[in-house]
Amino acid sequence: MTTQNQRIFKTYFFTVAILLAFCSQTNASARGVSPAPTKIPKPPCRLQVEDPHFSGSLYKKKGFLYVKANVSSVCDSPQSQVTITVQLFKKGRFNNHLVAQRVFRSNKEVAPSLEISVKDVFALCVTKEPTRYETHAFSKALIKGEWQYARETKSHLTETIPCGTKSLNPFS
């Protein structure tokens, strides 16, 4: 084979290889075959925020309906001086109204993978007005000698709950 023929053969072979790769990819997507989803690893330290909901346990204890927010923190490293702020907001037409807040503080060292739960953030239902609520949480902790901050994490916007609450803001 001459050098000219070798170049033509390599060019032809390369073109055919690209076309086959393109056709097999197009054919797979036409059959509805999608590539295997990549699993996104969870961050080593994270806040897990639940959607606001009625509290069954408070209803059993006190006989009144309450809307409640639960948040948990999980960290794969030992942490200390943990501060978790949890806020429960009533969604308004123009702005949101804070109806409950709790700041959890722990000066003890928390072992790796130990979950810290904040489950006592709630507001009394004073009417049965359909209302939307949202939970916000943020935290800070000393991890490996450095301050680490978890940015504000919000719950998903839930369906309306037949529970009207009072705002903590006296001017709203």
N, C-alpha and C positions, 0 to 999 in steps of 0.2 A: 504494500500500500504506500502510495506516495504521501508526502507531507500535506499536499492539497486535499487528498482524499480523506486523510485522517482528520483534518479540521472539519470537513463537511460532515463526516460520520459523527464526530463529537457534538457538533452543532445540532444535527438531526436528533441524536440520542438525547441531548439535554432538552430540546423542545418537546419531544415525545414524553419525557419524564415529567415535565411541568404540566403538560396537558392531562396526563393520567392522574396526577395528584389533584388538579383542579376538578376534573370530572368526578373522581371518587368522592371528593368533599361535597360537591354540588349534589351528587346522587344520594349521599347519606342524609343531607338536610332535606332533600325532596321526600325521602322515605319517613321523615319525622324523627330520625335518629339524631340526638343531640349529644354533644360531648359530655363526658361525666362531669357533674358539677364539682367545683373545687370547694372544699370545706374551709371556711374562714375560721382561723383559730380565734378563740376568745382571748381578750386581753388578760394579762396576769392579775390585774386588780380591776374590779368593775362593780358598778351599781346596777342592781336588777330592780326595776320599778314595775309594780303591778298596776293594773287599771283600777281606778276608784270603784268601790262597790259598797253595797249594804253590809253592815256588820251583823251577822247572825248571833255571835257571842254577846255583843253588847245588848242586842234586843232581848236575849234570854236573861241577862243579868239585871238590866234596868227597865225593860218594858217599853223602850222608846227606840225609834229608828234613827240610825246614825249612818252617814256616809264615811267611808274609811279608806285610808291609803296605807299600803305596805311597801317597804323598801328593804332590800337586803344587800349587804356588801360582802364580796368574796375576794380574797387576795391570796395568791400562791406564795407570797413571802411573808415573814413575820412583820407585823406592823405595830406601832404604838402611837399614843396621843391621837387616836382616831376621833374625828368630828364629822358627823353626818347630819346634814340639815335636810329635813323633809317638809315640803309645803303642799297643802291641798288648796287648789284654786277652783272657784266657780267661774265658768266661762261666761263672760258677758258679751253683749253685742258690740260694745266699743272697747272695753278693757276687761281684764280678769280681776276677780276679787279674792283675796286671801281669806280662807275660812278656817284654816287650822295650820299650825306649824309646830314642829318639835325639833330641837337640836339635841342629838345624842352625842355624849362625850365619854371616852374611856381612856384613862391614863395607864391602864394595864397593857402589857404586851399581849397581842392577839396572835395565836399560833397560825402557821400557814394553813390555808384551805378551811379555816374555821369561819363559818358564816355568822355575820352580825346582822340581826334582824331588828328593824324598827317598825313595830306594828301598833303603836298607840297614837296615831295621828288620825283624828276623827272630828266630825262636826255633827251636832244635833240637827235632825230634820225638823223644821218648824212649820213647814207647809208641804203639800203634795204637788207643788209646782214642778213640772218637768224641767230638769236642769242638767247641764253637762258639766262634768268635773275633769280636772287634770291634775296629776301628781308631778311635782318637780322635786329633784333631789340633787345634791352636790356634796362633796366631802373633801377632807384632807387628812393625811396621815404621814407619820414619820416612818419611812421604809428605807432600810439600809443606810441610815444616817442622813437621808435627804427628805425634804418635804415633797410629797406628791399630792397633786390636786386632781380630783375627778370633776370634770366639767359638768355643767347642769345636764341632767338626764330627765326626759319627760316620758310620761306614760302615753299610750296611744289615746286618741280622743275616743271616748266611749259613747255609747248610746245615751240618750237622756235617761235620767233616774228621777222618779217621782219624789224628789226630796229638795225642798227649798231650804237654804241655810242662811244664817246671818253672817255678814262680813266681819272680819276682825278690824277693818278700817272704819272708824267712827264717822268719817266724812263721805262714805260711799252710799 
